[in-house]
């Protein structure tokens, strides 16, 4: 009986000893894939990010046009003051 227990324990030792190696190999193998994913995330713009940037740009332009309604960029977007007709 004790011989069987010792045999099982000896068989388990290499498995336990290499568990860390397997984890390290897995980490090393998946590192390039994860790095590529990060680069793609940083280099592309999601639709929600694009929408937020556009809304921010429009708010800033509206603020500028309220301060300076005669600016060229305001006239093409309908922000310019309309000349009042004389009666």
VMD Tcl script that builds the backbone (N, CA, C; Angstrom):
set m [mol new atoms 261]
animate dup $m
set s [atomselect $m all]
$s set {name element resname resid chain x y z} {
  {N N UNK 1 A 0.821 -1.191 0.000}
  {CA C UNK 1 A 0.000 0.000 0.000}
  {C C UNK 1 A 0.868 1.259 0.000}
  {N N UNK 2 A 1.855 1.288 0.840}
  {CA C UNK 2 A 2.698 2.470 0.898}
  {C C UNK 2 A 3.522 2.635 -0.365}
  {N N UNK 3 A 3.824 1.509 -0.978}
  {CA C UNK 3 A 4.573 1.585 -2.221}
  {C C UNK 3 A 3.735 2.235 -3.312}
  {N N UNK 4 A 2.441 1.940 -3.349}
  {CA C UNK 4 A 1.542 2.527 -4.327}
  {C C UNK 4 A 1.406 4.038 -4.095}
  {N N UNK 5 A 1.296 4.448 -2.833}
  {CA C UNK 5 A 1.179 5.879 -2.493}
  {C C UNK 5 A 2.440 6.620 -2.901}
  {N N UNK 6 A 3.567 6.020 -2.637}
  {CA C UNK 6 A 4.837 6.643 -3.019}
  {C C UNK 6 A 4.932 6.758 -4.537}
  {N N UNK 7 A 4.501 5.741 -5.257}
  {CA C UNK 7 A 4.527 5.771 -6.726}
  {C C UNK 7 A 3.639 6.883 -7.275}
  {N N UNK 8 A 2.455 7.032 -6.702}
  {CA C UNK 8 A 1.543 8.099 -7.147}
  {C C UNK 8 A 2.158 9.464 -6.849}
  {N N UNK 9 A 2.740 9.598 -5.674}
  {CA C UNK 9 A 3.354 10.876 -5.308}
  {C C UNK 9 A 4.519 11.205 -6.230}
  {N N UNK 10 A 5.328 10.209 -6.562}
  {CA C UNK 10 A 6.446 10.444 -7.465}
  {C C UNK 10 A 5.967 10.786 -8.876}
  {N N UNK 11 A 4.865 10.220 -9.276}
  {CA C UNK 11 A 4.322 10.531 -10.601}
  {C C UNK 11 A 3.736 11.940 -10.636}
  {N N UNK 12 A 3.238 12.401 -9.503}
  {CA C UNK 12 A 2.616 13.724 -9.439}
  {C C UNK 12 A 3.641 14.844 -9.363}
  {N N UNK 13 A 4.833 14.546 -8.855}
  {CA C UNK 13 A 5.863 15.581 -8.685}
  {C C UNK 13 A 6.220 16.262 -10.012}
  {N N UNK 14 A 6.492 15.532 -11.091}
  {CA C UNK 14 A 6.823 16.223 -12.353}
  {C C UNK 14 A 5.652 17.072 -12.879}
  {N N UNK 15 A 4.436 16.586 -12.688}
  {CA C UNK 15 A 3.291 17.362 -13.143}
  {C C UNK 15 A 3.180 18.681 -12.386}
  {N N UNK 16 A 3.378 18.632 -11.093}
  {CA C UNK 16 A 3.306 19.849 -10.271}
  {C C UNK 16 A 4.473 20.771 -10.604}
  {N N UNK 17 A 5.640 20.199 -10.832}
  {CA C UNK 17 A 6.833 20.998 -11.117}
  {C C UNK 17 A 6.728 21.707 -12.464}
  {N N UNK 18 A 6.067 21.081 -13.438}
  {CA C UNK 18 A 5.973 21.702 -14.767}
  {C C UNK 18 A 4.739 22.570 -14.935}
  {N N UNK 19 A 3.874 22.644 -13.949}
  {CA C UNK 19 A 2.666 23.466 -14.069}
  {C C UNK 19 A 3.036 24.930 -14.282}
  {N N UNK 20 A 4.044 25.406 -13.580}
  {CA C UNK 20 A 4.506 26.783 -13.748}
  {C C UNK 20 A 5.090 27.005 -15.130}
  {N N UNK 21 A 5.775 26.009 -15.665}
  {CA C UNK 21 A 6.366 26.124 -16.994}
  {C C UNK 21 A 5.286 26.229 -18.066}
  {N N UNK 22 A 4.244 25.436 -17.912}
  {CA C UNK 22 A 3.152 25.463 -18.885}
  {C C UNK 22 A 2.488 26.836 -18.874}
  {N N UNK 23 A 2.281 27.369 -17.688}
  {CA C UNK 23 A 1.670 28.695 -17.572}
  {C C UNK 23 A 2.569 29.753 -18.222}
  {N N UNK 24 A 3.870 29.666 -18.012}
  {CA C UNK 24 A 4.817 30.608 -18.601}
  {C C UNK 24 A 4.823 30.498 -20.115}
  {N N UNK 25 A 4.814 29.281 -20.612}
  {CA C UNK 25 A 4.797 29.077 -22.072}
  {C C UNK 25 A 3.520 29.654 -22.666}
  {N N UNK 26 A 2.406 29.460 -21.992}
  {CA C UNK 26 A 1.134 30.009 -22.471}
  {C C UNK 26 A 1.176 31.535 -22.481}
  {N N UNK 27 A 1.728 32.121 -21.445}
  {CA C UNK 27 A 1.832 33.583 -21.372}
  {C C UNK 27 A 2.717 34.118 -22.487}
  {N N UNK 28 A 3.848 33.476 -22.718}
  {CA C UNK 28 A 4.769 33.912 -23.769}
  {C C UNK 28 A 4.128 33.747 -25.140}
  {N N UNK 29 A 3.389 32.676 -25.340}
  {CA C UNK 29 A 2.776 32.431 -26.644}
  {C C UNK 29 A 1.637 33.403 -26.943}
  {N N UNK 30 A 0.894 33.830 -25.923}
  {CA C UNK 30 A -0.243 34.725 -26.169}
  {C C UNK 30 A 0.135 36.204 -26.094}
  {N N UNK 31 A 1.336 36.524 -25.643}
  {CA C UNK 31 A 1.747 37.921 -25.512}
  {C C UNK 31 A 1.699 38.686 -26.845}
  {N N UNK 32 A 2.207 38.145 -27.957}
  {CA C UNK 32 A 2.136 38.898 -29.218}
  {C C UNK 32 A 0.696 39.159 -29.671}
  {N N UNK 33 A -0.190 38.221 -29.426}
  {CA C UNK 33 A -1.589 38.395 -29.816}
  {C C UNK 33 A -2.218 39.519 -29.004}
  {N N UNK 34 A -1.951 39.527 -27.702}
  {CA C UNK 34 A -2.498 40.581 -26.842}
  {C C UNK 34 A -1.921 41.938 -27.213}
  {N N UNK 35 A -0.623 41.997 -27.518}
  {CA C UNK 35 A 0.012 43.259 -27.893}
  {C C UNK 35 A -0.568 43.781 -29.199}
  {N N UNK 36 A -0.796 42.910 -30.156}
  {CA C UNK 36 A -1.390 43.318 -31.425}
  {C C UNK 36 A -2.791 43.871 -31.199}
  {N N UNK 37 A -3.555 43.238 -30.339}
  {CA C UNK 37 A -4.898 43.724 -30.034}
  {C C UNK 37 A -4.877 45.113 -29.425}
  {N N UNK 38 A -3.915 45.372 -28.540}
  {CA C UNK 38 A -3.788 46.701 -27.921}
  {C C UNK 38 A -3.471 47.751 -28.975}
  {N N UNK 39 A -2.550 47.441 -29.882}
  {CA C UNK 39 A -2.164 48.398 -30.930}
  {C C UNK 39 A -3.369 48.709 -31.817}
  {N N UNK 40 A -4.129 47.701 -32.161}
  {CA C UNK 40 A -5.316 47.924 -33.000}
  {C C UNK 40 A -6.328 48.782 -32.258}
  {N N UNK 41 A -6.523 48.538 -30.970}
  {CA C UNK 41 A -7.443 49.357 -30.177}
  {C C UNK 41 A -6.987 50.807 -30.127}
  {N N UNK 42 A -5.689 51.030 -29.979}
  {CA C UNK 42 A -5.176 52.394 -29.890}
  {C C UNK 42 A -5.241 53.104 -31.233}
  {N N UNK 43 A -5.100 52.370 -32.330}
  {CA C UNK 43 A -5.021 53.017 -33.633}
  {C C UNK 43 A -6.375 53.202 -34.307}
  {N N UNK 44 A -7.403 52.571 -33.824}
  {CA C UNK 44 A -8.713 52.729 -34.435}
  {C C UNK 44 A -9.641 53.506 -33.509}
  {N N UNK 45 A -10.652 54.100 -34.096}
  {CA C UNK 45 A -11.627 54.884 -33.334}
  {C C UNK 45 A -12.969 54.184 -33.417}
  {N N UNK 46 A -13.569 53.952 -32.282}
  {CA C UNK 46 A -14.875 53.303 -32.271}
  {C C UNK 46 A -15.948 54.316 -32.660}
  {N N UNK 47 A -17.110 53.856 -33.098}
  {CA C UNK 47 A -18.182 54.789 -33.460}
  {C C UNK 47 A -18.598 55.695 -32.304}
  {N N UNK 48 A -18.611 55.187 -31.097}
  {CA C UNK 48 A -19.011 56.038 -29.966}
  {C C UNK 48 A -17.963 57.118 -29.700}
  {N N UNK 49 A -16.673 56.770 -29.844}
  {CA C UNK 49 A -15.629 57.778 -29.690}
  {C C UNK 49 A -15.738 58.841 -30.775}
  {N N UNK 50 A -16.028 58.408 -31.992}
  {CA C UNK 50 A -16.187 59.334 -33.109}
  {C C UNK 50 A -17.371 60.273 -32.868}
  {N N UNK 51 A -18.465 59.726 -32.359}
  {CA C UNK 51 A -19.640 60.551 -32.068}
  {C C UNK 51 A -19.347 61.577 -30.984}
  {N N UNK 52 A -18.654 61.160 -29.933}
  {CA C UNK 52 A -18.313 62.097 -28.857}
  {C C UNK 52 A -17.416 63.213 -29.367}
  {N N UNK 53 A -16.431 62.860 -30.205}
  {CA C UNK 53 A -15.520 63.866 -30.744}
  {C C UNK 53 A -16.276 64.844 -31.636}
  {N N UNK 54 A -17.200 64.354 -32.446}
  {CA C UNK 54 A -17.974 65.226 -33.330}
  {C C UNK 54 A -18.867 66.162 -32.513}
  {N N UNK 55 A -19.513 65.639 -31.479}
  {CA C UNK 55 A -20.374 66.473 -30.638}
  {C C UNK 55 A -19.555 67.544 -29.925}
  {N N UNK 56 A -18.366 67.182 -29.461}
  {CA C UNK 56 A -17.486 68.154 -28.799}
  {C C UNK 56 A -17.087 69.250 -29.782}
  {N N UNK 57 A -16.750 68.850 -31.005}
  {CA C UNK 57 A -16.362 69.817 -32.039}
  {C C UNK 57 A -17.520 70.766 -32.339}
  {N N UNK 58 A -18.722 70.235 -32.435}
  {CA C UNK 58 A -19.885 71.076 -32.740}
  {C C UNK 58 A -20.201 72.036 -31.583}
  {N N UNK 59 A -20.053 71.574 -30.352}
  {CA C UNK 59 A -20.281 72.461 -29.192}
  {C C UNK 59 A -19.290 73.606 -29.181}
  {N N UNK 60 A -18.014 73.293 -29.433}
  {CA C UNK 60 A -16.994 74.342 -29.457}
  {C C UNK 60 A -17.262 75.331 -30.586}
  {N N UNK 61 A -17.674 74.832 -31.737}
  {CA C UNK 61 A -17.967 75.717 -32.854}
  {C C UNK 61 A -19.173 76.596 -32.527}
  {N N UNK 62 A -20.177 76.041 -31.892}
  {CA C UNK 62 A -21.353 76.836 -31.526}
  {C C UNK 62 A -20.973 77.925 -30.526}
  {N N UNK 63 A -20.098 77.603 -29.583}
  {CA C UNK 63 A -19.640 78.612 -28.626}
  {C C UNK 63 A -18.866 79.719 -29.329}
  {N N UNK 64 A -17.988 79.334 -30.272}
  {CA C UNK 64 A -17.226 80.344 -31.018}
  {C C UNK 64 A -18.156 81.225 -31.832}
  {N N UNK 65 A -19.165 80.605 -32.437}
  {CA C UNK 65 A -20.079 81.370 -33.291}
  {C C UNK 65 A -20.989 82.282 -32.472}
  {N N UNK 66 A -21.268 81.918 -31.233}
  {CA C UNK 66 A -22.046 82.812 -30.391}
  {C C UNK 66 A -21.222 84.035 -30.008}
  {N N UNK 67 A -19.924 83.839 -29.817}
  {CA C UNK 67 A -19.046 84.955 -29.469}
  {C C UNK 67 A -18.704 85.803 -30.696}
  {N N UNK 68 A -18.505 85.154 -31.834}
  {CA C UNK 68 A -18.094 85.838 -33.066}
  {C C UNK 68 A -19.006 85.400 -34.211}
  {N N UNK 69 A -20.227 85.906 -34.278}
  {CA C UNK 69 A -21.178 85.416 -35.280}
  {C C UNK 69 A -20.820 85.794 -36.718}
  {N N UNK 70 A -19.939 86.751 -36.902}
  {CA C UNK 70 A -19.585 87.158 -38.264}
  {C C UNK 70 A -18.404 86.376 -38.825}
  {N N UNK 71 A -17.888 85.422 -38.088}
  {CA C UNK 71 A -16.761 84.618 -38.566}
  {C C UNK 71 A -17.196 83.786 -39.771}
  {N N UNK 72 A -16.232 83.508 -40.642}
  {CA C UNK 72 A -16.533 82.788 -41.886}
  {C C UNK 72 A -17.097 81.398 -41.621}
  {N N UNK 73 A -16.568 80.707 -40.639}
  {CA C UNK 73 A -17.040 79.348 -40.361}
  {C C UNK 73 A -18.471 79.339 -39.842}
  {N N UNK 74 A -18.921 80.448 -39.296}
  {CA C UNK 74 A -20.271 80.517 -38.749}
  {C C UNK 74 A -21.305 80.792 -39.831}
  {N N UNK 75 A -20.933 81.519 -40.851}
  {CA C UNK 75 A -21.876 81.886 -41.905}
  {C C UNK 75 A -22.354 80.657 -42.672}
  {N N UNK 76 A -21.484 79.710 -42.896}
  {CA C UNK 76 A -21.871 78.545 -43.693}
  {C C UNK 76 A -22.706 77.549 -42.905}
  {N N UNK 77 A -22.721 77.666 -41.592}
  {CA C UNK 77 A -23.480 76.728 -40.778}
  {C C UNK 77 A -24.758 77.330 -40.227}
  {N N UNK 78 A -25.118 78.518 -40.686}
  {CA C UNK 78 A -26.373 79.111 -40.263}
  {C C UNK 78 A -26.303 79.838 -38.942}
  {N N UNK 79 A -25.101 80.104 -38.441}
  {CA C UNK 79 A -24.970 80.797 -37.170}
  {C C UNK 79 A -24.920 82.316 -37.348}
  {N N UNK 80 A -24.659 82.775 -38.548}
  {CA C UNK 80 A -24.496 84.210 -38.755}
  {C C UNK 80 A -25.816 84.933 -38.517}
  {N N UNK 81 A -25.689 86.124 -38.017}
  {CA C UNK 81 A -26.889 86.917 -37.809}
  {C C UNK 81 A -27.441 87.325 -39.160}
  {N N UNK 82 A -28.717 87.183 -39.281}
  {CA C UNK 82 A -29.371 87.574 -40.527}
  {C C UNK 82 A -29.547 89.098 -40.510}
  {N N UNK 83 A -29.288 89.752 -41.628}
  {CA C UNK 83 A -29.486 91.199 -41.658}
  {C C UNK 83 A -30.972 91.506 -41.451}
  {N N UNK 84 A -31.214 92.478 -40.638}
  {CA C UNK 84 A -32.612 92.836 -40.377}
  {C C UNK 84 A -33.091 93.752 -41.482}
  {N N UNK 85 A -34.254 93.444 -41.954}
  {CA C UNK 85 A -34.804 94.268 -43.032}
  {C C UNK 85 A -35.291 95.593 -42.463}
  {N N UNK 86 A -35.108 96.637 -43.248}
  {CA C UNK 86 A -35.549 97.946 -42.805}
  {C C UNK 86 A -36.946 98.197 -43.326}
  {N N UNK 87 A -37.795 98.641 -42.481}
  {CA C UNK 87 A -39.181 98.886 -42.896}
  {C C UNK 87 A -39.432 100.311 -43.121}
}
mol reanalyze $m
mol bondsrecalc $m
mol representation Tube
mol addrep $m
